[in-house]
Amino acid sequence: MAIPDGMGVEDVLRLIRDKGIQFVDLKFVDLPGMWQHMTIPAAVFGAGDFEEGVGFDGSSIRGFQKINESDMLLRPDPATAFVDPACKLPTLSLVCDVQDPVSREAYGRDPRGLAQRAEAFLQASGIADQAFFGPEIEFFLFNDVRYDNSVHGCFYSVDSPEAVWNTGSVEDGGNPGYKIRHKEGYFPVPPSDSLVDVRGEIVLRLMEAGIPIELHHHEVATAGQCEIDMRFNTLLRMADACMKYKYVVRNTARSLGLTANFMPKPLYGDNGSGMHVHQSLWKGGQPLFYEAGAYAGLSTLARHYIGGLIAHAPAILAFAAPTTNSYKRLVPGFEAPVNLVYSQRNRSACVRIPMYSDNPKAKRLEFRCPDASANPYLAFSAMLMAGIDGIRRGLEPPSPVDADLYELPKSELAKIRTVPGSLEESLQALETDHAFLLEGGVFTEGLIATYVDYKRTREVQPVSMRPHPYEFHLYADI
């Protein structure tokens, strides 16, 4: 059930009574970007929980507190209320901010609080009063996902009824065919696109949960690659929507016997899943990125915003392409936005200017490097801070490139900077280039250090230390 925007505390409590809500679920995000939650019987939930907050153990949450300072508070945001589509019992979900119980101040490592600081910094800068974000989230729908890691072996296996590798499979009731060949999933009609009704069911549940949807379609790869596009929104509300989006997609897919996978590169030799992020700045209800007659219709302010994005892209990607798997997608020479240039229409550039409309209100840029493994609060905030830095310093991006970057001579291509080649390289870039993130107290040194340490010790090092199955293919007989 869709709930009106801007609900207050009394509106939420009235909704609980009127709709027979039995449980209230409090959701918040950890530092890497996963929703956590606790559930309270509706009969004991009241206005005091909004005012005083609800306590929890912060030492058990990734990237949060030490055990000797573990007590933290959740402060529900009434404007985020939605009837939870994943729960059989009537449940109202509320997204929460995290607060220190002693100082009663916003917790510095709460990603949602950081996004609020980023919006406040934009407004205080006088540059603009609104930043709009519109991510295009791609994902796979598999019917089987298996993996294991041990001292003496490891494997993974994913499957989909429409995958090309199943053309010769023996299937219950016979193999109906219509498998999608590699890189030919964009966008055939059914029966090749076997997931149109699945995506439709997901869209209905997303809209019932309050997320406006613009369209859905099959994506390029075989094996159930999909895209469902949300309507743009302000930074904080869009980050909230991204968390809700992944939650609803996962749970709807599971209810239909499928698994939604948001890894950027779950398949070798086929397209990965990105999260192209459309961005624009507005002030006083007017768009700031448009200038008639300029290249791609871009204003000087928009060009400087792009200059900031490109200048700080390696550091941004520590948040926006934040997994070791992200760099299996961002590989030079393939259809990936690895080149740090901008262009109108050209999808091989890291920043593209969509040219679908001459309407000034539609003028925006599209940053194509991110993927949906990102914590959206951190990723969107890092992009905004880079753009603001570019505007304040008047940073000019490299000259636009409209030629096919994959067809450029090697001598020309060598002059173009590219994105980092690994998560470790992005983390190193973040360590050396993060002063722009600290402006206005938006990011903090402590949060950045905690984030980098978590990524290194929990992701980069464990992956680098394990034998890879392909290494046996290469070296088992040497």
Residue pairs with C-beta under 8 A, 6 or more apart in sequence:
1 19
1 83
1 208
2 207
2 208
2 209
2 210
3 15
3 81
3 82
3 83
3 210
4 11
5 79
5 210
6 79
7 15
7 78
7 79
7 81
8 78
8 79
9 47
9 50
9 78
10 47
11 78
11 81
12 50
12 78
12 81
12 92
12 94
13 46
13 47
15 21
15 81
15 92
16 24
16 42
16 45
16 92
19 83
19 90
19 92
20 90
21 42
21 83
21 90
21 91
21 92
22 41
22 42
22 89
22 90
22 91
23 39
23 40
23 41
23 42
23 87
23 89
23 90
23 91
23 92
24 39
24 40
24 41
24 42
24 45
24 91
24 92
24 93
24 94
25 37
25 38
25 39
25 40
25 84
25 87
25 91
25 92
25 93
25 94
26 37
26 38
26 39
26 40
26 54
26 74
26 76
26 93
26 94
26 96
27 35
27 36
27 37
27 93
27 94
27 95
27 96
27 243
28 35
28 36
28 37
28 74
28 95
28 96
28 97
28 98
28 110
28 112
29 35
29 36
29 110
29 111
29 112
29 243
29 375
29 377
30 36
30 61
30 62
30 63
30 64
30 111
31 61
31 62
31 63
31 64
31 109
31 111
31 375
31 447
31 450
31 451
31 454
32 62
32 63
32 322
32 375
32 454
33 111
33 322
33 373
33 374
33 375
33 376
33 377
33 378
34 62
35 243
35 247
36 61
37 93
38 54
38 56
38 74
39 91
40 49
40 54
42 92
49 76
50 75
50 76
50 78
52 73
53 73
53 74
53 75
53 99
53 101
54 73
54 74
54 76
54 96
55 71
55 72
55 73
55 74
55 101
56 72
56 73
56 74
57 70
57 71
57 72
58 64
58 65
58 69
58 70
58 71
58 72
58 98
58 107
59 65
59 66
59 67
59 69
59 70
60 70
62 454
63 109
63 450
63 451
63 454
64 72
64 98
64 107
64 109
65 72
71 101
72 98
72 99
72 100
72 101
72 107
73 98
73 99
73 100
73 101
74 96
74 97
74 98
74 99
75 96
75 97
75 98
75 99
76 94
76 95
76 96
77 94
77 95
77 96
77 97
78 94
80 93
80 94
80 95
80 240
81 92
81 93
81 94
82 92
82 93
82 209
82 210
82 244
83 90
83 91
83 92
83 93
83 208
83 209
84 91
84 92
84 93
84 209
85 205
85 208
85 209
85 248
85 251
85 252
86 247
86 248
86 251
95 112
95 240
95 243
95 244
96 112
97 106
97 107
97 110
97 112
97 113
97 116
98 106
98 107
98 109
98 110
98 112
98 113
99 105
99 106
99 107
100 106
100 107
106 113
106 116
107 113
108 444
108 446
108 447
109 444
109 446
109 447
109 450
111 375
111 377
111 378
112 236
112 239
112 240
112 377
114 377
114 378
114 381
114 442
114 443
114 447
115 235
115 236
115 239
115 377
115 378
115 380
115 381
116 236
117 381
117 440
117 441
117 442
118 235
118 380
118 381
118 384
118 385
118 442
119 131
119 234
119 235
119 236
120 440
121 385
121 388
121 439
121 440
121 442
122 128
122 129
122 130
122 131
122 281
122 384
122 388
123 129
124 440
125 388
125 392
127 281
127 283
127 288
127 301
127 388
127 391
127 392
128 281
128 282
128 283
128 288
129 282
129 283
129 284
130 234
130 281
130 282
130 283
131 234
131 235
131 279
131 280
131 281
131 282
131 384
132 232
132 233
132 234
132 235
132 238
132 278
132 279
132 280
132 281
132 282
132 364
133 232
133 233
133 234
133 235
133 238
133 239
133 277
133 278
133 279
133 380
134 229
134 230
134 231
134 232
134 233
134 238
134 277
134 278
134 279
134 364
135 230
135 238
135 242
135 275
135 276
135 277
135 278
135 370
135 372
135 376
136 227
136 229
136 274
136 275
136 276
136 277
136 278
137 227
137 228
137 229
137 230
137 242
137 245
137 246
137 262
137 275
137 372
138 219
138 225
138 226
138 227
138 273
138 274
138 275
138 372
139 225
139 226
139 227
139 249
139 260
139 261
139 262
139 273
139 372
140 158
140 160
140 221
140 223
140 224
140 225
140 226
140 260
140 261
140 263
140 266
140 267
140 273
141 160
141 195
141 198
141 224
141 226
141 253
141 258
141 259
141 260
141 261
142 158
142 159
142 160
142 223
142 224
142 258
142 259
142 261
142 266
143 159
143 160
143 161
143 257
143 258
143 259
144 157
144 158
144 159
144 259
145 157
145 158
145 259
145 261
146 155
146 156
146 157
146 158
147 154
147 155
147 156
147 157
148 154
148 155
149 466
154 466
154 467
154 469
155 469
158 223
158 261
158 266
158 267
159 166
159 223
160 166
160 222
160 223
160 224
161 171
161 194
162 178
162 179
162 180
162 192
162 193
162 194
162 195
162 222
162 223
162 224
163 179
163 180
163 222
163 223
163 224
164 179
164 180
164 181
164 182
164 222
164 223
165 222
166 175
166 179
167 175
167 177
167 179
168 175
169 175
176 191
178 191
178 192
178 194
179 192
179 222
180 188
180 192
180 193
180 218
180 222
180 223
181 222
182 221
182 222
182 269
182 270
183 220
183 221
183 222
183 270
183 271
184 220
184 222
185 193
185 218
185 219
185 220
185 221
185 222
185 225
185 271
186 217
186 218
186 219
186 220
187 193
187 217
187 218
187 219
188 218
190 196
193 218
194 224
195 218
195 224
195 226
196 218
198 253
198 256
198 258
199 216
199 217
199 226
199 228
200 216
201 252
201 256
202 216
202 228
202 248
202 249
202 252
202 253
203 213
203 216
203 228
205 248
205 252
206 213
206 228
206 230
206 244
206 245
206 248
206 249
207 213
209 244
209 248
210 244
211 230
211 241
211 244
211 245
211 248
212 230
212 231
213 228
213 229
213 230
213 231
214 229
214 230
214 231
215 228
215 229
216 226
216 227
216 228
216 229
217 226
217 227
218 225
218 226
218 227
219 225
219 226
219 227
219 271
219 273
220 270
220 271
221 267
221 270
221 271
221 272
221 273
222 267
222 270
223 267
223 270
224 258
225 271
225 273
228 245
228 249
230 238
230 241
230 245
232 238
232 278
232 280
233 241
235 380
235 381
235 384
236 377
238 376
238 380
239 376
239 377
239 380
242 372
242 376
243 376
246 260
246 262
246 372
249 260
250 259
250 260
253 259
253 260
254 260
262 273
262 371
262 372
262 373
263 273
263 323
263 325
263 373
264 272
264 273
264 274
264 321
264 323
264 325
264 326
264 328
264 329
264 371
264 372
264 373
265 272
265 273
265 325
265 326
265 328
265 329
266 272
266 273
266 325
271 335
272 328
272 329
272 336
272 371
273 329
273 371
273 372
274 329
274 337
274 368
274 369
274 370
274 371
274 372
275 370
275 371
275 372
275 374
276 352
276 366
276 367
276 368
276 370
277 320
277 366
277 367
277 368
277 370
277 379
277 380
277 383
278 354
278 364
278 365
278 366
279 305
279 364
279 365
279 366
279 367
279 383
279 384
279 387
280 287
280 288
280 289
280 302
280 363
280 364
280 365
281 287
281 288
281 289
281 301
281 302
281 305
281 387
282 288
287 360
287 361
287 363
288 299
288 301
288 302
289 298
289 299
289 301
289 302
289 305
289 363
289 364
289 365
290 297
290 298
290 299
290 302
290 360
290 361
290 363
291 297
291 298
291 299
291 300
291 302
294 300
295 344
295 400
296 344
296 353
296 355
296 400
297 353
297 355
297 358
297 360
297 363
298 306
298 353
298 363
298 365
299 363
301 391
302 363
302 365
303 396
303 397
304 390
304 391
304 393
304 394
304 395
304 396
305 365
305 387
305 388
305 390
305 391
306 342
306 351
306 365
306 387
306 390
306 397
307 390
307 394
307 395
307 396
307 397
308 386
308 387
308 388
308 389
308 390
308 391
308 393
308 395
308 436
309 316
309 351
309 365
309 367
309 383
309 386
309 387
309 390
309 397
310 340
310 341
310 342
310 350
310 351
310 397
310 398
310 417
311 386
311 389
311 390
311 395
311 397
312 382
312 386
312 389
312 433
312 436
313 340
313 350
313 369
313 386
313 419
314 419
314 420
314 425
314 426
314 429
314 430
314 433
315 382
315 386
315 426
315 429
315 430
315 432
315 433
315 434
315 437
316 369
316 379
316 382
316 383
316 386
317 326
317 330
317 369
317 370
317 419
317 420
317 426
317 429
318 423
318 426
318 427
318 429
318 430
318 451
318 452
318 455
319 374
319 375
319 378
319 379
319 382
319 430
319 451
320 367
320 369
320 370
320 371
320 374
320 379
320 382
320 383
321 327
321 329
321 330
321 369
321 370
321 371
321 373
321 374
321 419
321 423
321 426
322 373
322 374
322 375
322 379
322 423
322 426
322 455
323 371
323 373
323 423
323 459
324 422
324 423
324 459
324 460
324 463
325 373
326 371
326 373
326 423
327 420
327 421
327 422
327 423
329 336
329 371
330 336
330 337
330 338
330 369
330 419
330 420
330 421
331 338
332 338
332 418
333 406
335 347
335 348
337 347
337 348
337 349
337 350
337 352
337 368
337 369
337 419
338 350
338 369
338 418
338 419
339 348
339 349
339 350
339 401
339 405
339 413
339 416
339 417
339 418
340 350
340 398
340 416
340 417
340 418
340 419
341 349
341 350
341 351
341 397
341 398
341 399
341 400
341 401
341 405
341 416
342 349
342 350
342 351
342 352
342 353
342 365
342 397
342 398
342 400
342 401
343 349
343 351
343 352
343 353
343 400
343 401
343 402
344 352
344 353
344 355
344 400
344 402
345 352
345 353
345 354
345 355
345 402
346 352
346 401
346 402
346 403
346 404
346 405
347 368
348 404
348 405
348 406
349 368
349 400
349 401
349 405
350 367
350 368
350 369
350 419
351 365
351 366
351 367
351 368
351 397
352 365
352 366
352 368
353 363
353 364
353 365
353 366
354 362
354 364
354 366
356 362
367 383
369 419
370 379
378 451
381 442
381 443
382 437
382 443
385 436
385 437
385 439
385 442
385 443
386 436
388 436
388 439
389 395
389 436
389 439
398 416
398 417
401 416
405 413
405 416
420 426
420 429
422 460
423 455
423 459
423 460
424 456
424 460
427 452
427 455
427 456
427 460
430 448
430 452
431 448
431 452
434 443
434 448
437 443
437 448
438 444
438 445
